[in-house]
């Protein structure tokens, strides 16, 4: 379960805010997926909407 007050991805303990920060700082999607292998590209896309 995610930390209270944080929205997480698909029941994972990965906060949406973490992914948004990585994307905002220019980290390529492929690198994010390599660092968080449970993520899928669609998870990153969903964070942006």
MMTF fields as JSON, N, C-alpha, C and O atoms, coordinates in Angstrom:
{
  "mmtfVersion": "1.0.0",
  "mmtfProducer": "UNKNOWN",
  "numBonds": 195,
  "numAtoms": 196,
  "numGroups": 49,
  "numChains": 1,
  "numModels": 1,
  "chainsPerModel": [1],
  "groupsPerChain": [49],
  "chainIdList": ["A"],
  "bondAtomList": [4, 2, 8, 6, 12, 10, 16, 14, 20, 18, 24, 22, 28, 26, 32, 30, 36, 34, 40, 38, 44, 42, 48, 46, 52, 50, 56, 54, 60, 58, 64, 62, 68, 66, 72, 70, 76, 74, 80, 78, 84, 82, 88, 86, 92, 90, 96, 94, 100, 98, 104, 102, 108, 106, 112, 110, 116, 114, 120, 118, 124, 122, 128, 126, 132, 130, 136, 134, 140, 138, 144, 142, 148, 146, 152, 150, 156, 154, 160, 158, 164, 162, 168, 166, 172, 170, 176, 174, 180, 178, 184, 182, 188, 186, 192, 190],
  "bondOrderList": [1, 1, 1, 1, 1, 1, 1, 1, 1, 1, 1, 1, 1, 1, 1, 1, 1, 1, 1, 1, 1, 1, 1, 1, 1, 1, 1, 1, 1, 1, 1, 1, 1, 1, 1, 1, 1, 1, 1, 1, 1, 1, 1, 1, 1, 1, 1, 1],
  "groupList": [{"groupName": "UNK", "atomNameList": ["N", "CA", "C", "O"], "elementList": ["N", "C", "C", "O"], "formalChargeList": [0, 0, 0, 0], "bondAtomList": [1, 0, 2, 1, 3, 2], "bondOrderList": [1, 1, 2], "singleLetterCode": "X", "chemCompType": "L-PEPTIDE LINKING"}],
  "groupTypeList": [0, 0, 0, 0, 0, 0, 0, 0, 0, 0, 0, 0, 0, 0, 0, 0, 0, 0, 0, 0, 0, 0, 0, 0, 0, 0, 0, 0, 0, 0, 0, 0, 0, 0, 0, 0, 0, 0, 0, 0, 0, 0, 0, 0, 0, 0, 0, 0, 0],
  "groupIdList": [1, 2, 3, 4, 5, 6, 7, 8, 9, 10, 11, 12, 13, 14, 15, 16, 17, 18, 19, 20, 21, 22, 23, 24, 25, 26, 27, 28, 29, 30, 31, 32, 33, 34, 35, 36, 37, 38, 39, 40, 41, 42, 43, 44, 45, 46, 47, 48, 49],
  "secStructList": [7, 7, 7, 6, 6, 7, 7, 5, 1, 6, 6, 1, 1, 7, 5, 2, 2, 2, 2, 2, 2, 2, 2, 2, 6, 6, 7, 7, 2, 2, 2, 2, 2, 2, 2, 1, 6, 6, 7, 7, 2, 2, 2, 2, 2, 2, 2, 6, 7],
  "xCoordList": [0.831, 0.0, 0.875, 1.957, 0.413, 1.154, 1.072, 0.181, 2.004, 1.981, 0.686, 0.169, 0.149, -1.081, -0.902, 0.128, -1.91, -1.878, -1.162, -1.115, -0.608, 0.097, -0.676, -1.176, -0.761, -1.372, -0.272, 0.77, -0.523, 0.481, -0.017, -1.203, 0.907, 0.627, 0.13, 0.784, -1.021, -1.595, -1.348, -0.982, -1.531, -1.341, 0.109, 0.395, 1.034, 2.454, 2.778, 1.962, 3.948, 4.385, 5.187, 6.021, 4.933, 5.624, 4.682, 3.666, 5.011, 4.139, 4.137, 5.167, 2.97, 2.838, 3.76, 4.379, 3.851, 4.691, 6.156, 6.842, 6.644, 8.024, 8.234, 9.211, 7.31, 7.42, 7.292, 8.021, 6.37, 6.214, 7.491, 7.883, 8.138, 9.393, 10.487, 11.249, 10.565, 11.574, 11.353, 12.295, 10.095, 9.761, 10.04, 10.618, 9.633, 9.828, 11.307, 11.671, 12.149, 13.585, 14.298, 15.527, 13.504, 14.074, 14.565, 15.243, 14.233, 14.675, 13.878, 12.648, 14.554, 13.853, 13.013, 13.375, 11.891, 11.003, 11.737, 11.503, 12.621, 13.335, 14.169, 14.24, 14.797, 15.595, 14.706, 15.074, 13.541, 12.599, 12.17, 12.119, 11.863, 11.436, 12.549, 12.276, 13.793, 14.917, 15.097, 15.43, 14.878, 15.017, 13.855, 14.018, 12.683, 11.48, 10.89, 9.925, 11.45, 11.06, 9.607, 9.096, 8.938, 7.526, 6.62, 5.462, 7.141, 6.364, 6.267, 7.115, 5.216, 5.044, 4.946, 4.647, 5.191, 5.132, 3.773, 3.701, 2.708, 1.371, 1.245, 0.497, 1.954, 1.923, 2.478, 1.918, 3.576, 4.175, 3.21, 2.999, 2.632, 1.68, 0.487, 0.025, -0.014, -1.164, -0.836, -1.714, 0.404, 0.812, 0.685, 0.488, 0.796, 0.778, -0.63, -0.8, -1.634, -3.016, -3.817, -4.999],
  "yCoordList": [-1.183, 0.0, 1.245, 1.257, 2.253, 3.509, 4.296, 4.068, 5.218, 6.071, 6.87, 7.262, 7.119, 7.918, 9.287, 9.94, 9.705, 11.005, 11.032, 12.076, 9.913, 9.848, 8.937, 7.883, 9.361, 8.527, 7.673, 8.177, 6.367, 5.439, 4.763, 4.8, 4.158, 3.505, 2.082, 1.287, 1.768, 0.417, -0.433, -1.601, 0.104, -0.691, -0.92, -1.635, -0.33, -0.433, 0.629, 1.505, 0.542, 1.548, 2.658, 3.304, 2.871, 3.909, 5.103, 5.02, 6.211, 7.389, 8.012, 8.084, 8.449, 9.154, 10.371, 10.676, 11.061, 12.266, 11.96, 12.797, 10.793, 10.412, 10.322, 10.845, 9.656, 9.501, 10.855, 11.138, 11.69, 13.021, 13.836, 14.536, 13.755, 14.481, 13.979, 14.772, 12.67, 12.115, 12.605, 13.007, 12.567, 13.017, 14.515, 14.952, 15.299, 16.754, 17.128, 18.158, 16.299, 16.564, 15.972, 15.965, 15.473, 15.042, 13.611, 13.236, 12.8, 11.398, 10.665, 10.709, 10.004, 9.265, 8.113, 7.486, 7.862, 6.789, 5.464, 4.714, 5.17, 3.89, 3.755, 2.672, 4.836, 4.79, 4.588, 3.869, 5.224, 5.041, 3.58, 2.987, 3.005, 1.604, 0.66, -0.387, 1.019, 0.186, 0.269, -0.728, 1.447, 1.626, 1.012, 0.564, 0.996, 0.461, -0.606, -0.336, -1.806, -2.84, -3.308, -3.919, -3.037, -3.413, -2.457, -2.778, -1.288, -0.308, -0.709, -1.426, -0.229, -0.368, 1.036, 1.988, 1.166, 2.472, 3.133, 4.343, 2.355, 2.909, 3.508, 4.469, 2.969, 3.533, 4.954, 5.853, 5.147, 6.483, 7.427, 8.554, 6.973, 7.807, 8.192, 9.331, 7.259, 7.545, 8.595, 9.352, 8.643, 9.658, 11.061, 12.022, 11.18, 12.484, 12.999, 14.144, 12.176, 12.593, 12.712, 13.053],
  "zCoordList": [0.0, 0.0, 0.0, 0.588, -0.641, -0.754, 0.551, 1.37, 0.734, 1.916, 1.961, 0.915, 3.165, 3.273, 2.614, 2.782, 1.872, 1.225, -0.111, -0.761, -0.534, -1.821, -2.771, -2.378, -4.004, -5.032, -5.64, -6.06, -5.678, -6.206, -7.472, -7.801, -8.156, -9.429, -9.206, -8.532, -9.772, -9.817, -8.587, -8.719, -7.42, -6.215, -5.851, -4.891, -6.595, -6.257, -5.215, -4.929, -4.667, -3.702, -4.376, -3.742, -5.647, -6.413, -6.538, -7.228, -5.877, -5.954, -7.356, -8.025, -7.768, -9.041, -9.049, -10.068, -7.922, -7.845, -8.158, -8.746, -7.782, -8.088, -9.598, -10.133, -10.269, -11.722, -12.413, -13.364, -11.941, -12.528, -12.386, -13.32, -11.241, -11.031, -11.966, -12.518, -12.141, -13.048, -14.478, -15.162, -14.919, -16.274, -16.409, -17.404, -15.413, -15.454, -15.507, -16.075, -14.918, -14.921, -16.135, -16.206, -17.095, -18.365, -18.434, -19.391, -17.431, -17.47, -18.553, -18.547, -19.469, -20.527, -19.955, -18.96, -20.613, -20.164, -20.034, -19.085, -20.979, -20.949, -19.68, -19.099, -19.248, -18.018, -16.791, -15.862, -16.795, -15.685, -15.622, -14.544, -16.777, -16.827, -16.384, -15.796, -16.661, -16.22, -14.705, -14.064, -14.133, -12.684, -11.913, -10.778, -12.541, -11.899, -12.817, -13.533, -12.807, -13.775, -13.67, -14.609, -12.557, -12.456, -13.22, -13.491, -13.567, -14.327, -15.788, -16.319, -16.415, -17.858, -18.442, -17.722, -19.721, -20.362, -20.139, -19.926, -20.184, -19.946, -18.55, -18.365, -17.57, -16.217, -16.227, -15.599, -16.94, -17.031, -17.738, -17.29, -18.831, -19.578, -18.711, -18.767, -17.913, -17.054, -15.994, -15.581, -15.558, -14.578, -15.15, -14.407, -16.457, -17.11, -17.367, -17.786, -17.124, -17.384, -16.139, -16.195]
}
